[in-house]
Amino acid sequence: MVARTDLATDPQVVADLASVRAGTAYFRRVLNGLTDAELSEPSLLTGWTRKHVVAHVGYNARALSRLVEWAATGVETPMYSSPEARGEEIELGATLNPEALRNLCDHSAIDLDVRWRDLPDDRWRAKVLTAQGRTVPASETVWLRTREVWLHSIDLLAGGRFADVPRPVLQRLLEDVVRTWATRDALDGLRLVADGGEPLGDVDGARDVSGSLPEMVRWATGRGDGSSLTWAGTPGPAPRWI
């Protein structure tokens, strides 16, 4: 029997599902504010039109659905067959007509949400492999999608703002970015302080960066030049994240 409510009971998973659904609704509102003609205009991401962003968000939902299926069945189902296949899929998606592209985004998001809803409580801890080669519990798919919908809402250049992103999501994003920098030895002395909170990054570093949490995340995710931040040291672009 198909569930009508979430089978998950873990409080963190339940909270994350609420967060990703809010982000999905926000992305949909921003997208619906664009005319079909405007979808062909440039996005915030270099080399991508808004169509590329929408295609990416749609196909990302399908890819994450494969991971949820993996968790549910135990049958290995990778996100993508290869990085090249992922790129080709996005390029092809960007050629779809606007109606087909909007339908792709809507239907894939609904399918992913249903798969989350029906995932048995004990399968949220099942291990799956991300496109970056990380082995994570199935519960991580919710966070991966949360990042996608909130950030790409802003990438559409249609009114999405970092100030609209919930603070817990912003904080987790910043921690995610800094953790990735650290694994690549890319901190280069950076010590980040958002809204006067605990420093993140190189705690003994000499390049202090401070400012509001939304503006810090804008810069750290490569979507701003850092000019709105306060620097004690040499300003510069953020290290590469993903």
Secondary structure, DSSP 8 states (H G I E B T S, - for coil): ---SS-----HHHHHHHHHHHHHHHHHHHHHHTS-TGGGGSB-SSTT-BHHHHHHHHHHHHHHHHHHHHHHHH-----S-S-HHHHHHHHHHHTTS-HHHHHHHHHHHHHHHHHHHHHS-GGGGG-EEE-TTS-EEETTHHHHHHHHHHHHHHHHT-SS--GGGS-HHHHHHHHHHHHHHHHHTT--TTEEEEETT---EE-TT-SEEEEE-HHHHHHHHTTSS-STTSEEES---------
